[in-house]
Amino acid sequence: MQLQEKSFWLFNLLHVIVATSAREPSSPICSKYDYEERLLERVIRNELALETTLKEILKTNANVVDALKQ
């Protein structure tokens, strides 16, 4: 239970870090579509990174639970 709580807080911390770093820097005026394309690419990269992190956390959690059962 304690490991799940730590994993939950770690995931939330990563989410906050990604959310704060996802802000677009000020840039020269460009077309609406260029901005949307770059924003969509960044959102997809962040989503994939979070999915990978979550999978690693769940795998580690399963390993710890298995180790504790033995």
All heavy atoms as TSV, in Angstrom:
chain	resi	resn	atom	element	x	y	z
A	1	MET	N	N	0.827	-1.197	0.000
A	1	MET	CA	C	0.000	0.000	0.000
A	1	MET	C	C	0.871	1.261	0.000
A	1	MET	O	O	0.584	2.201	-0.706
A	1	MET	CB	C	-0.913	-0.048	1.235
A	1	MET	CG	C	-1.891	1.065	1.301
A	1	MET	SD	S	-3.060	0.919	-0.051
A	1	MET	CE	C	-4.235	2.101	0.408
A	2	GLN	N	N	1.918	1.228	0.789
A	2	GLN	CA	C	2.781	2.393	0.862
A	2	GLN	C	C	3.491	2.628	-0.473
A	2	GLN	O	O	3.661	3.765	-0.889
A	2	GLN	CB	C	3.792	2.206	1.981
A	2	GLN	CG	C	4.534	3.480	2.331
A	2	GLN	CD	C	5.463	3.277	3.505
A	2	GLN	OE1	O	5.906	2.169	3.758
A	2	GLN	NE2	N	5.739	4.340	4.215
A	3	LEU	N	N	3.879	1.549	-1.149
A	3	LEU	CA	C	4.527	1.674	-2.447
A	3	LEU	C	C	3.571	2.262	-3.478
A	3	LEU	O	O	3.957	3.104	-4.285
A	3	LEU	CB	C	5.038	0.318	-2.928
A	3	LEU	CG	C	5.716	0.317	-4.293
A	3	LEU	CD1	C	6.947	1.213	-4.261
A	3	LEU	CD2	C	6.110	-1.081	-4.676
A	4	GLN	N	N	2.308	1.838	-3.425
A	4	GLN	CA	C	1.326	2.391	-4.359
A	4	GLN	C	C	1.134	3.879	-4.118
A	4	GLN	O	O	0.998	4.652	-5.059
A	4	GLN	CB	C	0.003	1.658	-4.226
A	4	GLN	CG	C	0.051	0.247	-4.754
A	4	GLN	CD	C	-1.242	-0.495	-4.504
A	4	GLN	OE1	O	-2.060	-0.088	-3.689
A	4	GLN	NE2	N	-1.414	-1.613	-5.206
A	5	GLU	N	N	1.147	4.280	-2.857
A	5	GLU	CA	C	0.995	5.699	-2.544
A	5	GLU	C	C	2.201	6.490	-3.058
A	5	GLU	O	O	2.036	7.558	-3.638
A	5	GLU	CB	C	0.846	5.885	-1.037
A	5	GLU	CG	C	0.562	7.317	-0.636
A	5	GLU	CD	C	0.314	7.459	0.857
A	5	GLU	OE1	O	-0.150	6.502	1.484
A	5	GLU	OE2	O	0.604	8.539	1.371
A	6	LYS	N	N	3.408	5.948	-2.890
A	6	LYS	CA	C	4.598	6.624	-3.403
A	6	LYS	C	C	4.555	6.698	-4.920
A	6	LYS	O	O	4.921	7.721	-5.507
A	6	LYS	CB	C	5.857	5.903	-2.947
A	6	LYS	CG	C	6.167	6.101	-1.482
A	6	LYS	CD	C	7.437	5.400	-1.075
A	6	LYS	CE	C	7.705	5.584	0.401
A	6	LYS	NZ	N	8.931	4.902	0.823
A	7	SER	N	N	4.117	5.617	-5.558
A	7	SER	CA	C	4.010	5.612	-7.017
A	7	SER	C	C	3.003	6.658	-7.480
A	7	SER	O	O	3.228	7.354	-8.466
A	7	SER	CB	C	3.569	4.234	-7.514
A	7	SER	OG	O	4.511	3.266	-7.179
A	8	PHE	N	N	1.901	6.766	-6.759
A	8	PHE	CA	C	0.880	7.756	-7.090
A	8	PHE	C	C	1.458	9.167	-7.011
A	8	PHE	O	O	1.273	9.989	-7.910
A	8	PHE	CB	C	-0.317	7.602	-6.144
A	8	PHE	CG	C	-1.352	8.680	-6.298
A	8	PHE	CD1	C	-2.227	8.677	-7.365
A	8	PHE	CD2	C	-1.439	9.696	-5.372
A	8	PHE	CE1	C	-3.178	9.663	-7.506
A	8	PHE	CE2	C	-2.384	10.690	-5.508
A	8	PHE	CZ	C	-3.250	10.670	-6.573
A	9	TRP	N	N	2.193	9.451	-5.939
A	9	TRP	CA	C	2.767	10.794	-5.777
A	9	TRP	C	C	3.847	11.064	-6.806
A	9	TRP	O	O	3.972	12.173	-7.320
A	9	TRP	CB	C	3.305	10.985	-4.355
A	9	TRP	CG	C	2.194	11.142	-3.376
A	9	TRP	CD1	C	1.818	10.272	-2.408
A	9	TRP	CD2	C	1.259	12.224	-3.297
A	9	TRP	NE1	N	0.728	10.741	-1.730
A	9	TRP	CE2	C	0.360	11.945	-2.253
A	9	TRP	CE3	C	1.093	13.413	-4.004
A	9	TRP	CZ2	C	-0.674	12.803	-1.901
A	9	TRP	CZ3	C	0.057	14.252	-3.642
A	9	TRP	CH2	C	-0.805	13.944	-2.615
A	10	LEU	N	N	4.628	10.045	-7.143
A	10	LEU	CA	C	5.649	10.202	-8.171
A	10	LEU	C	C	5.007	10.514	-9.516
A	10	LEU	O	O	5.441	11.403	-10.241
A	10	LEU	CB	C	6.509	8.944	-8.278
A	10	LEU	CG	C	7.565	8.944	-9.371
A	10	LEU	CD1	C	8.582	10.049	-9.118
A	10	LEU	CD2	C	8.244	7.604	-9.446
A	11	PHE	N	N	3.942	9.792	-9.842
A	11	PHE	CA	C	3.245	10.026	-11.099
A	11	PHE	C	C	2.665	11.440	-11.129
A	11	PHE	O	O	2.760	12.138	-12.131
A	11	PHE	CB	C	2.133	8.986	-11.289
A	11	PHE	CG	C	1.406	9.124	-12.589
A	11	PHE	CD1	C	1.987	8.710	-13.777
A	11	PHE	CD2	C	0.139	9.672	-12.635
A	11	PHE	CE1	C	1.325	8.833	-14.980
A	11	PHE	CE2	C	-0.529	9.806	-13.833
A	11	PHE	CZ	C	0.070	9.388	-15.003
A	12	ASN	N	N	2.079	11.879	-10.021
A	12	ASN	CA	C	1.530	13.234	-9.964
A	12	ASN	C	C	2.626	14.283	-10.089
A	12	ASN	O	O	2.444	15.304	-10.747
A	12	ASN	CB	C	0.749	13.443	-8.667
A	12	ASN	CG	C	-0.627	12.839	-8.734
A	12	ASN	OD1	O	-1.161	12.619	-9.815
A	12	ASN	ND2	N	-1.202	12.547	-7.594
A	13	LEU	N	N	3.769	14.038	-9.464
A	13	LEU	CA	C	4.881	14.969	-9.571
A	13	LEU	C	C	5.351	15.080	-11.016
A	13	LEU	O	O	5.574	16.171	-11.521
A	13	LEU	CB	C	6.039	14.518	-8.672
A	13	LEU	CG	C	7.310	15.343	-8.765
A	13	LEU	CD1	C	7.052	16.769	-8.288
A	13	LEU	CD2	C	8.413	14.706	-7.952
A	14	LEU	N	N	5.479	13.937	-11.691
A	14	LEU	CA	C	5.878	13.958	-13.092
A	14	LEU	C	C	4.856	14.704	-13.942
A	14	LEU	O	O	5.212	15.445	-14.855
A	14	LEU	CB	C	6.056	12.533	-13.609
A	14	LEU	CG	C	7.271	11.785	-13.073
A	14	LEU	CD1	C	7.208	10.323	-13.487
A	14	LEU	CD2	C	8.552	12.412	-13.555
A	15	HIS	N	N	3.592	14.508	-13.636
A	15	HIS	CA	C	2.541	15.199	-14.382
A	15	HIS	C	C	2.666	16.711	-14.209
A	15	HIS	O	O	2.534	17.469	-15.170
A	15	HIS	CB	C	1.171	14.713	-13.909
A	15	HIS	CG	C	0.044	15.295	-14.699
A	15	HIS	ND1	N	-0.628	16.407	-14.290
A	15	HIS	CD2	C	-0.501	14.939	-15.886
A	15	HIS	CE1	C	-1.540	16.710	-15.174
A	15	HIS	NE2	N	-1.486	15.824	-16.155
A	16	VAL	N	N	2.930	17.166	-12.995
A	16	VAL	CA	C	3.088	18.603	-12.738
A	16	VAL	C	C	4.301	19.139	-13.482
A	16	VAL	O	O	4.241	20.219	-14.081
A	16	VAL	CB	C	3.211	18.869	-11.216
A	16	VAL	CG1	C	3.646	20.292	-10.941
A	16	VAL	CG2	C	1.898	18.583	-10.522
A	17	ILE	N	N	5.395	18.385	-13.472
A	17	ILE	CA	C	6.599	18.835	-14.172
A	17	ILE	C	C	6.331	18.954	-15.667
A	17	ILE	O	O	6.692	19.943	-16.288
A	17	ILE	CB	C	7.768	17.867	-13.903
A	17	ILE	CG1	C	8.202	17.978	-12.441
A	17	ILE	CG2	C	8.940	18.152	-14.831
A	17	ILE	CD1	C	9.183	16.917	-12.002
A	18	VAL	N	N	5.665	17.963	-16.230
A	18	VAL	CA	C	5.357	17.998	-17.660
A	18	VAL	C	C	4.400	19.145	-17.966
A	18	VAL	O	O	4.569	19.866	-18.949
A	18	VAL	CB	C	4.771	16.644	-18.128
A	18	VAL	CG1	C	4.198	16.747	-19.518
A	18	VAL	CG2	C	5.848	15.576	-18.075
A	19	ALA	N	N	3.407	19.335	-17.104
A	19	ALA	CA	C	2.423	20.395	-17.344
A	19	ALA	C	C	3.075	21.777	-17.293
A	19	ALA	O	O	2.753	22.651	-18.094
A	19	ALA	CB	C	1.293	20.303	-16.322
A	20	THR	N	N	4.005	21.978	-16.365
A	20	THR	CA	C	4.639	23.289	-16.271
A	20	THR	C	C	5.638	23.518	-17.395
A	20	THR	O	O	5.853	24.654	-17.810
A	20	THR	CB	C	5.341	23.479	-14.914
A	20	THR	OG1	O	6.285	22.429	-14.726
A	20	THR	CG2	C	4.348	23.501	-13.783
A	21	SER	N	N	6.257	22.443	-17.888
A	21	SER	CA	C	7.218	22.616	-18.969
A	21	SER	C	C	6.552	22.607	-20.336
A	21	SER	O	O	7.203	22.852	-21.343
A	21	SER	CB	C	8.288	21.528	-18.903
A	21	SER	OG	O	7.706	20.269	-19.128
A	22	ALA	N	N	5.263	22.318	-20.396
A	22	ALA	CA	C	4.563	22.222	-21.676
A	22	ALA	C	C	4.121	23.575	-22.205
A	22	ALA	O	O	3.609	23.666	-23.304
A	22	ALA	CB	C	3.336	21.307	-21.543
A	23	ARG	N	N	4.310	24.629	-21.422
A	23	ARG	CA	C	3.919	25.950	-21.900
A	23	ARG	C	C	4.769	26.347	-23.099
A	23	ARG	O	O	5.977	26.139	-23.114
A	23	ARG	CB	C	4.080	26.985	-20.801
A	23	ARG	CG	C	3.023	26.856	-19.726
A	23	ARG	CD	C	3.167	27.937	-18.719
A	23	ARG	NE	N	4.291	27.558	-17.856
A	23	ARG	CZ	C	4.873	28.347	-16.988
A	23	ARG	NH1	N	4.486	29.575	-16.858
A	23	ARG	NH2	N	5.868	27.925	-16.258
A	24	GLU	N	N	4.139	26.919	-24.067
A	24	GLU	CA	C	4.832	27.341	-25.275
A	24	GLU	C	C	5.631	28.613	-24.987
A	24	GLU	O	O	5.114	29.560	-24.396
A	24	GLU	CB	C	3.830	27.623	-26.392
A	24	GLU	CG	C	3.211	26.387	-26.981
A	24	GLU	CD	C	4.212	25.562	-27.763
A	24	GLU	OE1	O	5.111	26.127	-28.415
A	24	GLU	OE2	O	4.104	24.341	-27.700
A	25	PRO	N	N	6.875	28.657	-25.411
A	25	PRO	CA	C	7.646	29.894	-25.253
A	25	PRO	C	C	7.128	30.953	-26.212
A	25	PRO	O	O	6.499	30.633	-27.221
A	25	PRO	CB	C	9.062	29.471	-25.613
A	25	PRO	CG	C	8.890	28.294	-26.501
A	25	PRO	CD	C	7.631	27.597	-26.024
A	26	SER	N	N	7.376	32.206	-25.885
A	26	SER	CA	C	6.939	33.255	-26.795
A	26	SER	C	C	7.762	33.149	-28.076
A	26	SER	O	O	8.963	32.902	-28.054
A	26	SER	CB	C	7.141	34.629	-26.152
A	26	SER	OG	O	8.500	34.801	-25.824
A	27	SER	N	N	7.086	33.287	-29.176
A	27	SER	CA	C	7.751	33.135	-30.467
A	27	SER	C	C	7.162	34.134	-31.450
A	27	SER	O	O	6.092	34.703	-31.210
A	27	SER	CB	C	7.563	31.713	-30.993
A	27	SER	OG	O	6.202	31.424	-31.153
A	28	PRO	N	N	7.842	34.341	-32.554
A	28	PRO	CA	C	7.289	35.231	-33.570
A	28	PRO	C	C	5.944	34.710	-34.077
A	28	PRO	O	O	5.646	33.532	-33.970
A	28	PRO	CB	C	8.324	35.212	-34.691
A	28	PRO	CG	C	9.475	34.441	-34.196
A	28	PRO	CD	C	9.098	33.766	-32.924
A	29	ILE	N	N	5.176	35.595	-34.618
A	29	ILE	CA	C	3.861	35.209	-35.119
A	29	ILE	C	C	4.026	34.219	-36.267
A	29	ILE	O	O	4.816	34.424	-37.184
A	29	ILE	CB	C	3.080	36.452	-35.610
A	29	ILE	CG1	C	2.857	37.406	-34.444
A	29	ILE	CG2	C	1.768	36.057	-36.253
A	29	ILE	CD1	C	2.215	38.712	-34.839
A	30	CYS	N	N	3.303	33.106	-36.169
A	30	CYS	CA	C	3.341	32.107	-37.228
A	30	CYS	C	C	1.903	31.690	-37.527
A	30	CYS	O	O	0.970	32.089	-36.843
A	30	CYS	CB	C	4.186	30.909	-36.828
A	30	CYS	SG	S	3.658	30.134	-35.296
A	31	SER	N	N	1.748	30.870	-38.533
A	31	SER	CA	C	0.404	30.479	-38.916
A	31	SER	C	C	-0.257	29.652	-37.818
A	31	SER	O	O	0.400	28.998	-37.015
A	31	SER	CB	C	0.428	29.683	-40.218
A	31	SER	OG	O	0.929	28.388	-39.971
A	32	LYS	N	N	-1.561	29.660	-37.798
A	32	LYS	CA	C	-2.333	28.912	-36.810
A	32	LYS	C	C	-2.030	27.423	-36.902
A	32	LYS	O	O	-1.894	26.736	-35.904
A	32	LYS	CB	C	-3.819	29.171	-37.028
A	32	LYS	CG	C	-4.734	28.379	-36.146
A	32	LYS	CD	C	-6.187	28.684	-36.469
A	32	LYS	CE	C	-7.120	27.822	-35.659
A	32	LYS	NZ	N	-8.517	28.056	-35.990
A	33	TYR	N	N	-1.885	26.918	-38.089
A	33	TYR	CA	C	-1.671	25.485	-38.279
A	33	TYR	C	C	-0.284	25.051	-37.830
A	33	TYR	O	O	-0.113	23.965	-37.305
A	33	TYR	CB	C	-1.937	25.098	-39.735
A	33	TYR	CG	C	-3.354	25.429	-40.147
A	33	TYR	CD1	C	-3.618	26.437	-41.061
A	33	TYR	CD2	C	-4.426	24.745	-39.591
A	33	TYR	CE1	C	-4.925	26.752	-41.423
A	33	TYR	CE2	C	-5.735	25.044	-39.939
A	33	TYR	CZ	C	-5.974	26.053	-40.858
A	33	TYR	OH	O	-7.259	26.363	-41.198
A	34	ASP	N	N	0.696	25.907	-38.033
A	34	ASP	CA	C	2.054	25.587	-37.582
A	34	ASP	C	C	2.082	25.458	-36.062
A	34	ASP	O	O	2.651	24.505	-35.518
A	34	ASP	CB	C	3.033	26.668	-38.048
A	34	ASP	CG	C	4.455	26.347	-37.636
A	34	ASP	OD1	O	4.920	25.226	-37.932
A	34	ASP	OD2	O	5.095	27.227	-37.020
A	35	TYR	N	N	1.463	26.392	-35.384
A	35	TYR	CA	C	1.401	26.358	-33.924
A	35	TYR	C	C	0.660	25.106	-33.443
A	35	TYR	O	O	1.132	24.414	-32.531
A	35	TYR	CB	C	0.698	27.611	-33.403
A	35	TYR	CG	C	0.426	27.571	-31.922
A	35	TYR	CD1	C	1.433	27.837	-31.013
A	35	TYR	CD2	C	-0.843	27.261	-31.443
A	35	TYR	CE1	C	1.195	27.796	-29.645
A	35	TYR	CE2	C	-1.094	27.212	-30.078
A	35	TYR	CZ	C	-0.077	27.493	-29.189
A	35	TYR	OH	O	-0.318	27.435	-27.847
A	36	GLU	N	N	-0.471	24.798	-34.042
A	36	GLU	CA	C	-1.248	23.625	-33.639
A	36	GLU	C	C	-0.473	22.330	-33.884
A	36	GLU	O	O	-0.521	21.409	-33.073
A	36	GLU	CB	C	-2.587	23.590	-34.374
A	36	GLU	CG	C	-3.545	24.657	-33.885
A	36	GLU	CD	C	-4.848	24.660	-34.656
A	36	GLU	OE1	O	-4.956	23.946	-35.673
A	36	GLU	OE2	O	-5.762	25.390	-34.239
A	37	GLU	N	N	0.256	22.268	-34.967
A	37	GLU	CA	C	1.039	21.072	-35.262
A	37	GLU	C	C	2.142	20.874	-34.220
A	37	GLU	O	O	2.335	19.766	-33.701
A	37	GLU	CB	C	1.654	21.185	-36.656
A	37	GLU	CG	C	2.474	19.969	-37.041
A	37	GLU	CD	C	3.107	20.110	-38.413
A	37	GLU	OE1	O	2.855	21.119	-39.111
A	37	GLU	OE2	O	3.862	19.199	-38.793
A	38	ARG	N	N	2.855	21.947	-33.898
A	38	ARG	CA	C	3.912	21.834	-32.891
A	38	ARG	C	C	3.343	21.488	-31.527
A	38	ARG	O	O	3.914	20.678	-30.784
A	38	ARG	CB	C	4.726	23.124	-32.815
A	38	ARG	CG	C	5.611	23.338	-34.044
A	38	ARG	CD	C	6.519	24.540	-33.906
A	38	ARG	NE	N	5.752	25.780	-33.954
A	38	ARG	CZ	C	5.746	26.687	-32.987
A	38	ARG	NH1	N	6.473	26.531	-31.923
A	38	ARG	NH2	N	5.005	27.776	-33.094
A	39	LEU	N	N	2.204	22.075	-31.189
A	39	LEU	CA	C	1.569	21.793	-29.908
A	39	LEU	C	C	1.105	20.340	-29.834
A	39	LEU	O	O	1.332	19.655	-28.819
A	39	LEU	CB	C	0.373	22.733	-29.692
A	39	LEU	CG	C	-0.369	22.600	-28.375
A	39	LEU	CD1	C	0.553	22.900	-27.210
A	39	LEU	CD2	C	-1.570	23.544	-28.362
A	40	LEU	N	N	0.519	19.840	-30.890
A	40	LEU	CA	C	0.072	18.452	-30.926
A	40	LEU	C	C	1.256	17.486	-30.808
A	40	LEU	O	O	1.181	16.497	-30.076
A	40	LEU	CB	C	-0.698	18.177	-32.218
A	40	LEU	CG	C	-1.257	16.773	-32.379
A	40	LEU	CD1	C	-2.210	16.432	-31.233
A	40	LEU	CD2	C	-1.971	16.644	-33.715
A	41	GLU	N	N	2.349	17.778	-31.494
A	41	GLU	CA	C	3.541	16.939	-31.383
A	41	GLU	C	C	4.057	16.906	-29.947
A	41	GLU	O	O	4.422	15.851	-29.430
A	41	GLU	CB	C	4.640	17.446	-32.312
A	41	GLU	CG	C	4.364	17.182	-33.777
A	41	GLU	CD	C	5.387	17.839	-34.688
A	41	GLU	OE1	O	6.268	18.587	-34.199
A	41	GLU	OE2	O	5.302	17.609	-35.903
A	42	ARG	N	N	4.073	18.048	-29.292
A	42	ARG	CA	C	4.541	18.111	-27.906
A	42	ARG	C	C	3.614	17.339	-26.976
A	42	ARG	O	O	4.062	16.617	-26.089
A	42	ARG	CB	C	4.650	19.563	-27.452
A	42	ARG	CG	C	5.128	19.685	-26.012
A	42	ARG	CD	C	5.334	21.100	-25.613
A	42	ARG	NE	N	6.586	21.553	-26.180
A	42	ARG	CZ	C	7.052	22.767	-26.046
A	42	ARG	NH1	N	6.356	23.664	-25.390
A	42	ARG	NH2	N	8.208	23.108	-26.570
A	43	VAL	N	N	2.318	17.467	-27.173
A	43	VAL	CA	C	1.348	16.736	-26.342
A	43	VAL	C	C	1.529	15.233	-26.509
A	43	VAL	O	O	1.528	14.485	-25.528
A	43	VAL	CB	C	-0.099	17.162	-26.694
A	43	VAL	CG1	C	-1.118	16.232	-26.066
A	43	VAL	CG2	C	-0.347	18.596	-26.243
A	44	ILE	N	N	1.721	14.788	-27.739
A	44	ILE	CA	C	1.905	13.355	-27.992
A	44	ILE	C	C	3.195	12.861	-27.348
A	44	ILE	O	O	3.220	11.798	-26.721
A	44	ILE	CB	C	1.871	13.064	-29.502
A	44	ILE	CG1	C	0.446	13.283	-30.030
A	44	ILE	CG2	C	2.336	11.646	-29.797
A	44	ILE	CD1	C	0.331	13.235	-31.529
A	45	ARG	N	N	4.286	13.624	-27.472
A	45	ARG	CA	C	5.551	13.224	-26.842
A	45	ARG	C	C	5.396	13.121	-25.327
A	45	ARG	O	O	5.870	12.166	-24.702
A	45	ARG	CB	C	6.660	14.222	-27.175
A	45	ARG	CG	C	7.275	14.038	-28.533
A	45	ARG	CD	C	8.570	14.819	-28.669
A	45	ARG	NE	N	8.465	16.208	-28.255
A	45	ARG	CZ	C	8.179	17.228	-29.055
A	45	ARG	NH1	N	7.956	17.012	-30.331
A	45	ARG	NH2	N	8.124	18.453	-28.593
A	46	ASN	N	N	4.720	14.092	-24.719
A	46	ASN	CA	C	4.505	14.068	-23.275
A	46	ASN	C	C	3.638	12.888	-22.862
A	46	ASN	O	O	3.893	12.247	-21.840
A	46	ASN	CB	C	3.875	15.380	-22.796
A	46	ASN	CG	C	4.843	16.535	-22.840
A	46	ASN	OD1	O	6.052	16.337	-22.851
A	46	ASN	ND2	N	4.308	17.742	-22.882
A	47	GLU	N	N	2.620	12.599	-23.645
A	47	GLU	CA	C	1.747	11.469	-23.329
A	47	GLU	C	C	2.511	10.153	-23.391
A	47	GLU	O	O	2.375	9.300	-22.512
A	47	GLU	CB	C	0.559	11.435	-24.293
A	47	GLU	CG	C	-0.421	10.329	-23.988
A	47	GLU	CD	C	-1.618	10.336	-24.927
A	47	GLU	OE1	O	-1.756	11.273	-25.732
A	47	GLU	OE2	O	-2.414	9.389	-24.845
A	48	LEU	N	N	3.342	9.988	-24.403
A	48	LEU	CA	C	4.137	8.767	-24.520
A	48	LEU	C	C	5.137	8.640	-23.370
A	48	LEU	O	O	5.347	7.547	-22.840
A	48	LEU	CB	C	4.859	8.726	-25.865
A	48	LEU	CG	C	3.966	8.555	-27.091
A	48	LEU	CD1	C	4.782	8.667	-28.372
A	48	LEU	CD2	C	3.238	7.224	-27.041
A	49	ALA	N	N	5.735	9.748	-22.980
A	49	ALA	CA	C	6.682	9.720	-21.866
A	49	ALA	C	C	5.977	9.336	-20.568
A	49	ALA	O	O	6.502	8.546	-19.777
A	49	ALA	CB	C	7.362	11.083	-21.716
A	50	LEU	N	N	4.791	9.862	-20.351
A	50	LEU	CA	C	4.046	9.524	-19.140
A	50	LEU	C	C	3.604	8.061	-19.149
A	50	LEU	O	O	3.639	7.393	-18.113
A	50	LEU	CB	C	2.829	10.437	-18.984
A	50	LEU	CG	C	3.133	11.838	-18.466
A	50	LEU	CD1	C	1.873	12.695	-18.496
A	50	LEU	CD2	C	3.698	11.793	-17.076
A	51	GLU	N	N	3.195	7.567	-20.295
A	51	GLU	CA	C	2.806	6.153	-20.386
A	51	GLU	C	C	3.992	5.244	-20.079
A	51	GLU	O	O	3.860	4.258	-19.354
A	51	GLU	CB	C	2.254	5.835	-21.780
A	51	GLU	CG	C	0.865	6.370	-22.014
A	51	GLU	CD	C	0.363	6.083	-23.421
A	51	GLU	OE1	O	1.050	5.369	-24.187
A	51	GLU	OE2	O	-0.723	6.577	-23.754
A	52	THR	N	N	5.156	5.582	-20.609
A	52	THR	CA	C	6.357	4.795	-20.348
A	52	THR	C	C	6.708	4.828	-18.867
A	52	THR	O	O	7.028	3.788	-18.267
A	52	THR	CB	C	7.539	5.342	-21.172
A	52	THR	OG1	O	7.187	5.305	-22.554
A	52	THR	CG2	C	8.794	4.531	-20.936
A	53	THR	N	N	6.631	5.989	-18.260
A	53	THR	CA	C	6.931	6.121	-16.832
A	53	THR	C	C	5.949	5.319	-16.000
A	53	THR	O	O	6.346	4.630	-15.052
A	53	THR	CB	C	6.891	7.602	-16.412
A	53	THR	OG1	O	7.807	8.333	-17.228
A	53	THR	CG2	C	7.270	7.767	-14.956
A	54	LEU	N	N	4.678	5.371	-16.341
A	54	LEU	CA	C	3.671	4.613	-15.604
A	54	LEU	C	C	3.922	3.114	-15.726
A	54	LEU	O	O	3.823	2.381	-14.733
A	54	LEU	CB	C	2.264	4.956	-16.105
A	54	LEU	CG	C	1.113	4.221	-15.429
A	54	LEU	CD1	C	1.096	4.504	-13.929
A	54	LEU	CD2	C	-0.209	4.605	-16.058
A	55	LYS	N	N	4.270	2.644	-16.925
A	55	LYS	CA	C	4.568	1.221	-17.114
A	55	LYS	C	C	5.758	0.802	-16.256
A	55	LYS	O	O	5.749	-0.267	-15.642
A	55	LYS	CB	C	4.850	0.919	-18.582
A	55	LYS	CG	C	3.620	0.935	-19.452
A	55	LYS	CD	C	3.970	0.686	-20.906
A	55	LYS	CE	C	2.750	0.817	-21.795
A	55	LYS	NZ	N	3.060	0.659	-23.220
A	56	GLU	N	N	6.783	1.649	-16.194
A	56	GLU	CA	C	7.955	1.335	-15.375
A	56	GLU	C	C	7.589	1.292	-13.891
A	56	GLU	O	O	8.064	0.426	-13.160
A	56	GLU	CB	C	9.056	2.351	-15.617
A	56	GLU	CG	C	9.693	2.239	-16.987
A	56	GLU	CD	C	10.688	3.346	-17.267
A	56	GLU	OE1	O	10.929	4.196	-16.383
A	56	GLU	OE2	O	11.235	3.365	-18.384
A	57	ILE	N	N	6.760	2.217	-13.453
A	57	ILE	CA	C	6.331	2.241	-12.053
A	57	ILE	C	C	5.535	0.988	-11.723
A	57	ILE	O	O	5.747	0.354	-10.677
A	57	ILE	CB	C	5.505	3.513	-11.758
A	57	ILE	CG1	C	6.407	4.742	-11.776
A	57	ILE	CG2	C	4.781	3.409	-10.417
A	57	ILE	CD1	C	5.653	6.054	-11.724
A	58	LEU	N	N	4.622	0.609	-12.602
A	58	LEU	CA	C	3.818	-0.589	-12.353
A	58	LEU	C	C	4.680	-1.852	-12.350
A	58	LEU	O	O	4.461	-2.756	-11.536
A	58	LEU	CB	C	2.704	-0.698	-13.397
A	58	LEU	CG	C	1.623	0.386	-13.311
A	58	LEU	CD1	C	0.654	0.268	-14.477
A	58	LEU	CD2	C	0.889	0.318	-11.989
A	59	LYS	N	N	5.667	-1.909	-13.249
A	59	LYS	CA	C	6.557	-3.066	-13.289
A	59	LYS	C	C	7.377	-3.143	-11.998
A	59	LYS	O	O	7.525	-4.213	-11.409
A	59	LYS	CB	C	7.496	-2.970	-14.492
A	59	LYS	CG	C	8.341	-4.222	-14.691
A	59	LYS	CD	C	9.395	-4.049	-15.772
A	59	LYS	CE	C	8.805	-3.730	-17.115
A	59	LYS	NZ	N	9.814	-3.658	-18.181
A	60	THR	N	N	7.896	-2.018	-11.546
A	60	THR	CA	C	8.665	-1.981	-10.303
A	60	THR	C	C	7.785	-2.370	-9.128
A	60	THR	O	O	8.210	-3.128	-8.242
A	60	THR	CB	C	9.257	-0.579	-10.075
A	60	THR	OG1	O	10.074	-0.241	-11.197
A	60	THR	CG2	C	10.069	-0.519	-8.801
A	61	ASN	N	N	6.576	-1.870	-9.115
A	61	ASN	CA	C	5.633	-2.202	-8.047
A	61	ASN	C	C	5.368	-3.712	-8.022
A	61	ASN	O	O	5.362	-4.322	-6.951
A	61	ASN	CB	C	4.329	-1.432	-8.242
A	61	ASN	CG	C	3.367	-1.613	-7.093
A	61	ASN	OD1	O	3.754	-2.026	-6.006
A	61	ASN	ND2	N	2.111	-1.285	-7.317
A	62	ALA	N	N	5.170	-4.316	-9.178
A	62	ALA	CA	C	4.925	-5.757	-9.249
A	62	ALA	C	C	6.142	-6.538	-8.759
A	62	ALA	O	O	6.002	-7.531	-8.030
A	62	ALA	CB	C	4.582	-6.159	-10.679
A	63	ASN	N	N	7.337	-6.090	-9.117
A	63	ASN	CA	C	8.564	-6.746	-8.655
A	63	ASN	C	C	8.700	-6.681	-7.139
A	63	ASN	O	O	9.080	-7.660	-6.494
A	63	ASN	CB	C	9.799	-6.134	-9.318
A	63	ASN	CG	C	9.898	-6.458	-10.777
A	63	ASN	OD1	O	9.286	-7.404	-11.255
A	63	ASN	ND2	N	10.671	-5.685	-11.502
A	64	VAL	N	N	8.383	-5.533	-6.566
A	64	VAL	CA	C	8.478	-5.372	-5.113
A	64	VAL	C	C	7.444	-6.244	-4.416
A	64	VAL	O	O	7.745	-6.908	-3.417
A	64	VAL	CB	C	8.304	-3.880	-4.723
A	64	VAL	CG1	C	8.152	-3.723	-3.224
A	64	VAL	CG2	C	9.481	-3.072	-5.227
A	65	VAL	N	N	6.232	-6.272	-4.923
A	65	VAL	CA	C	5.190	-7.104	-4.331
A	65	VAL	C	C	5.596	-8.575	-4.393
A	65	VAL	O	O	5.445	-9.310	-3.410
A	65	VAL	CB	C	3.825	-6.862	-5.025
A	65	VAL	CG1	C	2.807	-7.886	-4.612
A	65	VAL	CG2	C	3.328	-5.451	-4.713
A	66	ASP	N	N	6.129	-9.024	-5.527
A	66	ASP	CA	C	6.583	-10.412	-5.661
A	66	ASP	C	C	7.711	-10.708	-4.676
A	66	ASP	O	O	7.733	-11.787	-4.054
A	66	ASP	CB	C	7.049	-10.703	-7.090
A	66	ASP	CG	C	5.893	-10.761	-8.068
A	66	ASP	OD1	O	4.734	-10.932	-7.615
A	66	ASP	OD2	O	6.158	-10.631	-9.284
A	67	ALA	N	N	8.631	-9.787	-4.523
A	67	ALA	CA	C	9.744	-9.977	-3.610
A	67	ALA	C	C	9.256	-10.062	-2.160
A	67	ALA	O	O	9.779	-10.841	-1.363
A	67	ALA	CB	C	10.768	-8.857	-3.762
A	68	LEU	N	N	8.266	-9.257	-1.829
A	68	LEU	CA	C	7.724	-9.255	-0.467
A	68	LEU	C	C	6.949	-10.550	-0.175
A	68	LEU	O	O	6.926	-11.011	0.961
A	68	LEU	CB	C	6.817	-8.050	-0.228
A	68	LEU	CG	C	7.537	-6.700	-0.172
A	68	LEU	CD1	C	6.513	-5.565	-0.084
A	68	LEU	CD2	C	8.486	-6.651	1.019
A	69	LYS	N	N	6.339	-11.127	-1.192
A	69	LYS	CA	C	5.591	-12.376	-1.002
A	69	LYS	C	C	6.531	-13.543	-0.754
A	69	LYS	O	O	6.147	-14.503	-0.098
A	69	LYS	CB	C	4.720	-12.662	-2.212
A	69	LYS	CG	C	3.504	-11.766	-2.287
A	69	LYS	CD	C	2.660	-12.091	-3.505
A	69	LYS	CE	C	1.457	-11.184	-3.592
A	69	LYS	NZ	N	0.646	-11.465	-4.791
A	70	GLN	N	N	7.750	-13.474	-1.267
A	70	GLN	CA	C	8.689	-14.594	-1.124
A	70	GLN	C	C	9.374	-14.610	0.186
A	70	GLN	O	O	9.466	-14.123	1.097
A	70	GLN	CB	C	9.771	-14.540	-2.198
A	70	GLN	CG	C	9.196	-14.825	-3.543
A	70	GLN	CD	C	10.287	-14.760	-4.623
A	70	GLN	OE1	O	11.426	-14.435	-4.350
A	70	GLN	NE2	N	9.888	-15.073	-5.836
